[in-house]
Amino acid sequence: MMTANSGIHLVKTPDIVSRARGVLLHEADEIRHLADRIGTAFEAAVHMILACKGRVVVTGMGKSGHIGGKIAATLASTGTPAFFMHPAEASHGDLGMITSEDVVIALSNSGESDEIINILPAIRRIGARVLSITGSEDSTLSRESEVHLSAAVSHEACPLGLAPTASTTAALAIGDALALCVLDLREFTAEDFARSHPGGSLGRRLLVRIKDVMRTGAAVPQIDQHASIQEAITQISLKGMGFTAIVDHAQRPIGIFTDGDLRRLFMQGKNNPQASIDTVMNKQPYLLETNQMAVEAVNMMEQHKINGFLAVDAQGQLVGAFNMHDLLKAKVV
């Protein structure tokens, strides 16, 4: 328990909220000012990355290094092979990871970080191109770089003016802008993104196809077009999918009958189980081909308020069926 003599001073909640808002608004203002300074140097940086035949090597010391790691990860996940290299380790062997076909992005707020300045001659001897992001236009790193991008801020959000805050946010924002501009020019698609994120929810949504989630063979509920309502009820009960397909003599689906359709029949007093299914079935079932993306089914389910689909091959023959439970199991939803 804290007491009056504990030496801990509690800050009033309104003061905390006001301070937090001030930090966020200050950093947002710094990024807005940064946007006004984007120009030909930024275009040159984007084209340098696009022209890179090797990989983008990002380096930075301290807090700039943490930002550099995130920039490298963003580039790699958006179609640009990239990795982070610690500048202190570079002079102890890691420079061997750099080739003449690479681009090095060096981050330093002061532009005078010894660990980076010391490896610049070696990078030039290797033949890699250097792009710097600093908070100082007139610094060793900015002068020694082929292209320089300014991430200068008026002052840090830290009340002491010491902790890197607004400056690291600015550098991170420039990195994001670089990655996304390169993404646009590469015509990088959502499916391309998913290929590098197969373990994530987006990867599953964009890589899983109908054939990966559908039930096949004896698990598919289906009856002949001349079958009775009673036979349809039996299929729905046995297969547990909430519906059954109705197929013609060529195994093409010509209708679907759901447990919802059954309830509506009974509510209307049409409860003759021996009646032919083709007199009550839905004659416009939603069909999807096996190579279509499963996410298309999710979109159709939301749009048309339905729960089940029939899957067909290139000849239009019924080869599978699936419902919302199958999509949930595959983690597409």
C-alpha positions as MATLAB code, in Angstrom:
seq = 'MMTANSGIHLVKTPDIVSRARGVLLHEADEIRHLADRIGTAFEAAVHMILACKGRVVVTGMGKSGHIGGKIAATLASTGTPAFFMHPAEASHGDLGMITSEDVVIALSNSGESDEIINILPAIRRIGARVLSITGSEDSTLSRESEVHLSAAVSHEACPLGLAPTASTTAALAIGDALALCVLDLREFTAEDFARSHPGGSLGRRLLVRIKDVMRTGAAVPQIDQHASIQEAITQISLKGMGFTAIVDHAQRPIGIFTDGDLRRLFMQGKNNPQASIDTVMNKQPYLLETNQMAVEAVNMMEQHKINGFLAVDAQGQLVGAFNMHDLLKAKVV';
ca = [
       0.000    0.000    0.000;
       1.304    3.466   -0.846;
       1.303    6.004    1.960;
       1.859    9.724    2.142;
       5.468    9.008    3.100;
       6.160    6.395    0.433;
       7.963    8.830   -1.796;
       5.659    8.006   -4.744;
       3.678   10.902   -6.146;
       0.416   10.041   -7.855;
      -0.512   12.042  -10.942;
      -4.128   12.970  -11.315;
      -5.943   11.111  -14.094;
      -6.944   14.292  -16.012;
      -3.248   15.285  -16.109;
      -2.295   11.860  -17.505;
      -4.949   12.085  -20.204;
      -3.927   15.611  -21.127;
      -0.267   14.649  -21.293;
      -0.966   11.589  -23.444;
      -3.046   13.640  -25.864;
      -0.273   16.195  -26.052;
       2.300   13.551  -26.975;
       0.106   12.074  -29.702;
      -0.826   15.459  -31.164;
       2.797   16.598  -31.162;
       3.994   13.488  -32.981;
       1.101   13.793  -35.455;
       2.092   17.421  -36.139;
       5.698   16.422  -36.736;
       4.611   13.812  -39.304;
       2.385   16.385  -41.025;
       5.353   18.740  -41.326;
       7.425   15.830  -42.591;
       4.872   15.169  -45.342;
       5.296   18.736  -46.597;
       9.016   18.104  -47.124;
       8.639   14.982  -49.276;
      10.055   15.650  -52.731;
      12.577   14.564  -55.343;
      14.923   12.925  -52.823;
      12.124   10.623  -51.743;
      11.397    9.731  -55.376;
      15.088    8.926  -55.858;
      15.009    6.697  -52.771;
      12.007    4.754  -54.063;
      13.631    4.213  -57.456;
      16.868    3.146  -55.769;
      14.997    0.404  -53.896;
      13.073   -0.614  -57.022;
      16.300   -0.906  -59.000;
      17.983   -3.002  -56.298;
      18.880   -6.436  -57.699;
      19.987   -7.718  -54.316;
      18.471   -7.048  -50.930;
      17.801   -3.996  -48.820;
      20.018   -4.010  -45.719;
      18.712   -1.754  -42.950;
      21.035   -0.654  -40.159;
      20.798    1.621  -37.149;
      22.066    1.913  -33.588;
      20.008    2.125  -30.414;
      16.431    3.298  -30.879;
      17.150    3.879  -34.572;
      18.066    0.215  -34.757;
      14.685   -0.812  -33.373;
      12.999    1.370  -35.992;
      15.288   -0.083  -38.657;
      14.245   -3.601  -37.716;
      10.613   -2.712  -38.217;
      11.329   -1.011  -41.557;
      13.196   -4.102  -42.768;
      10.277   -6.312  -41.708;
       7.768   -4.080  -43.493;
       9.815   -4.080  -46.697;
      10.219   -7.865  -46.591;
       6.493   -8.445  -46.083;
       5.555   -6.145  -48.959;
       7.668   -7.674  -51.690;
      11.158   -6.239  -51.123;
      13.735   -8.727  -49.776;
      15.226   -7.004  -46.735;
      16.899   -7.698  -43.407;
      18.331   -5.776  -40.461;
      22.071   -5.673  -39.791;
      23.371   -4.421  -36.439;
      26.104   -1.847  -37.188;
      28.270   -2.900  -34.229;
      28.250   -6.505  -35.432;
      28.899   -5.418  -39.033;
      32.546   -4.613  -38.345;
      32.987   -8.035  -36.747;
      31.972  -10.083  -39.759;
      28.378   -9.220  -40.601;
      29.502   -6.971  -43.459;
      29.923  -10.249  -45.317;
      26.133  -10.297  -45.677;
      26.271   -7.237  -47.960;
      26.888   -7.551  -51.712;
      27.491   -5.042  -54.478;
      23.873   -5.455  -55.610;
      22.402   -4.392  -52.275;
      21.028   -1.103  -51.001;
      21.888   -0.104  -47.441;
      19.395    2.064  -45.560;
      21.205    3.672  -42.620;
      19.258    5.347  -39.814;
      20.716    7.806  -37.310;
      18.963   10.813  -35.815;
      22.204   12.737  -35.370;
      23.771   11.346  -38.504;
      26.974   10.926  -36.503;
      26.606    7.452  -34.966;
      30.174    6.099  -34.787;
      29.111    2.504  -35.403;
      27.573    3.482  -38.751;
      30.150    6.060  -39.835;
      32.927    3.521  -39.239;
      31.458    0.961  -41.647;
      30.602    3.389  -44.481;
      34.046    3.031  -46.186;
      33.697   -0.759  -46.167;
      30.195   -0.543  -47.610;
      31.455    1.709  -50.399;
      34.305   -0.717  -51.156;
      31.773   -3.537  -51.453;
      29.843   -1.422  -53.965;
      26.457   -1.281  -52.232;
      24.434    1.915  -52.547;
      23.653    3.912  -49.409;
      20.389    5.631  -48.529;
      20.305    7.477  -45.203;
      17.473    8.677  -42.988;
      18.636   11.207  -40.406;
      17.402   14.140  -38.383;
      20.242   16.338  -39.602;
      20.655   17.612  -43.144;
      24.276   18.562  -42.410;
      25.811   15.416  -40.954;
      28.504   12.963  -41.904;
      26.010   10.252  -42.757;
      23.818   12.519  -44.880;
      26.844   13.815  -46.822;
      28.283   10.339  -47.373;
      25.012    8.873  -48.696;
      23.942    8.684  -52.314;
      20.418    9.681  -51.283;
      19.419   11.318  -48.006;
      15.949   11.632  -46.481;
      15.309   14.061  -43.670;
      13.420   12.871  -40.607;
      14.110   16.095  -38.694;
      11.628   17.182  -36.016;
      11.348   20.476  -34.159;
      11.687   18.770  -30.779;
      11.054   15.444  -29.108;
       7.798   14.668  -27.317;
       9.887   13.840  -24.239;
       9.618   16.776  -21.763;
      13.359   16.478  -21.118;
      14.100   16.541  -24.836;
      16.199   13.419  -24.404;
      14.232   10.225  -25.133;
      13.874    9.556  -28.874;
      10.118    9.885  -29.439;
       8.969   12.198  -32.216;
      12.208   11.554  -34.125;
      11.780    7.771  -34.110;
       8.122    8.145  -35.091;
       9.189   10.323  -38.025;
      11.813    7.800  -39.174;
       9.298    4.963  -38.878;
       6.745    6.898  -40.924;
       9.307    7.538  -43.674;
      10.097    3.822  -43.739;
       6.414    2.981  -44.077;
       6.038    5.521  -46.884;
       9.028    4.025  -48.724;
       7.712    0.475  -48.386;
       4.217    1.337  -49.552;
       5.336    3.447  -52.504;
       7.558    0.573  -53.627;
       4.626   -1.807  -53.095;
       2.448    0.322  -55.397;
       5.061    0.467  -58.149;
       5.664   -3.283  -57.933;
       1.886   -3.792  -58.279;
       2.097   -5.979  -55.189;
      -1.293   -7.587  -54.508;
      -3.111   -8.817  -51.419;
      -2.447  -12.376  -52.570;
       1.275  -11.601  -52.845;
       1.128  -10.291  -49.280;
      -0.653  -13.434  -48.114;
       2.073  -15.657  -49.569;
       4.565  -14.179  -47.126;
       2.052  -14.412  -44.260;
       0.732  -17.993  -44.526;
       0.435  -18.331  -40.766;
      -1.633  -15.203  -40.272;
      -5.359  -14.685  -40.586;
      -4.929  -12.720  -43.817;
      -2.825  -15.500  -45.295;
      -5.485  -18.051  -44.530;
      -8.220  -15.856  -45.959;
      -6.363  -15.221  -49.192;
      -4.659  -18.560  -49.792;
      -7.291  -21.121  -48.806;
      -9.382  -22.359  -51.718;
     -12.774  -24.032  -51.863;
     -11.151  -27.426  -52.454;
      -9.284  -27.000  -49.155;
     -12.436  -26.619  -47.035;
     -15.139  -28.602  -48.830;
     -16.395  -32.027  -47.854;
     -16.199  -34.665  -50.576;
     -17.358  -38.148  -51.510;
     -19.910  -39.788  -49.228;
     -19.875  -36.770  -46.906;
     -21.624  -34.629  -49.524;
     -25.434  -34.565  -49.004;
     -27.178  -35.175  -52.324;
     -30.303  -36.750  -53.775;
     -31.748  -37.362  -57.209;
     -34.158  -34.787  -58.645;
     -36.969  -37.357  -58.495;
     -36.455  -38.109  -54.797;
     -39.042  -37.251  -52.174;
     -39.005  -34.651  -49.417;
     -38.601  -37.541  -46.966;
     -35.384  -38.599  -48.688;
     -34.163  -35.014  -48.518;
     -34.850  -34.931  -44.765;
     -32.908  -38.169  -44.359;
     -29.882  -36.747  -46.211;
     -29.953  -33.541  -44.181;
     -30.092  -35.551  -40.955;
     -27.404  -38.066  -41.929;
     -24.842  -35.622  -43.322;
     -25.378  -32.904  -40.712;
     -24.732  -29.928  -42.983;
     -28.186  -28.353  -42.809;
     -28.933  -28.875  -46.490;
     -28.810  -31.315  -49.372;
     -28.003  -30.879  -53.034;
     -30.392  -32.063  -55.737;
     -28.626  -33.350  -58.839;
     -29.703  -34.413  -62.321;
     -28.692  -37.593  -64.165;
     -25.315  -36.027  -65.107;
     -24.461  -35.220  -61.483;
     -25.014  -31.521  -62.050;
     -26.634  -29.648  -59.125;
     -30.007  -28.238  -60.135;
     -31.259  -27.278  -56.708;
     -30.716  -27.181  -52.960;
     -33.028  -27.897  -50.039;
     -32.224  -26.670  -46.527;
     -33.591  -27.297  -43.055;
     -34.891  -23.720  -43.245;
     -36.865  -24.624  -46.370;
     -38.317  -27.579  -44.465;
     -39.466  -25.409  -41.576;
     -41.112  -22.972  -43.943;
     -42.999  -25.822  -45.656;
     -44.442  -26.985  -42.361;
     -45.390  -23.438  -41.404;
     -47.301  -23.223  -44.703;
     -49.060  -26.524  -44.017;
     -47.248  -28.277  -46.876;
     -46.151  -31.309  -44.901;
     -46.470  -34.159  -47.399;
     -43.154  -36.041  -47.015;
     -43.816  -38.073  -50.172;
     -44.032  -35.038  -52.459;
     -41.259  -34.754  -55.057;
     -38.333  -32.614  -53.986;
     -38.199  -30.810  -57.327;
     -41.520  -29.129  -56.507;
     -40.179  -27.399  -53.378;
     -36.395  -27.098  -53.820;
     -34.558  -23.833  -54.388;
     -33.738  -23.999  -58.088;
     -30.958  -21.401  -57.919;
     -28.283  -22.798  -55.592;
     -25.089  -20.843  -55.097;
     -22.282  -22.741  -56.826;
     -18.547  -22.225  -56.496;
     -15.715  -23.889  -58.387;
     -13.113  -25.778  -56.398;
     -10.246  -23.410  -57.324;
     -12.048  -20.279  -56.196;
     -10.863  -18.622  -52.992;
     -12.721  -19.562  -49.824;
     -12.964  -15.892  -48.902;
     -15.339  -15.445  -51.860;
     -17.755  -17.781  -50.106;
     -17.465  -15.712  -46.926;
     -18.368  -12.566  -48.849;
     -21.345  -14.286  -50.490;
     -22.537  -15.640  -47.154;
     -22.540  -12.143  -45.694;
     -24.196  -10.646  -48.751;
     -26.936  -13.238  -49.285;
     -27.408  -14.448  -45.681;
     -26.819  -18.097  -46.540;
     -24.924  -20.823  -44.727;
     -24.088  -23.507  -47.295;
     -22.537  -23.869  -50.732;
     -22.157  -26.520  -53.369;
     -18.798  -26.957  -55.093;
     -18.540  -27.994  -58.737;
     -15.722  -28.942  -61.103;
     -14.962  -27.404  -64.501;
     -17.734  -29.543  -66.076;
     -20.300  -28.282  -63.582;
     -20.594  -31.599  -61.736;
     -21.099  -31.675  -57.983;
     -17.842  -32.614  -56.230;
     -18.184  -31.074  -52.785;
     -20.135  -29.060  -50.253;
     -19.283  -26.879  -47.266;
     -20.897  -24.579  -44.747;
     -19.946  -21.916  -42.224;
     -18.610  -24.510  -39.781;
     -16.105  -25.701  -42.395;
     -14.919  -22.136  -42.985;
     -14.572  -21.557  -39.262;
     -12.615  -24.786  -38.887;
     -10.235  -23.655  -41.634;
      -9.958  -20.259  -39.842;
     -11.039  -18.415  -42.977;
     -13.719  -16.596  -40.985;
];
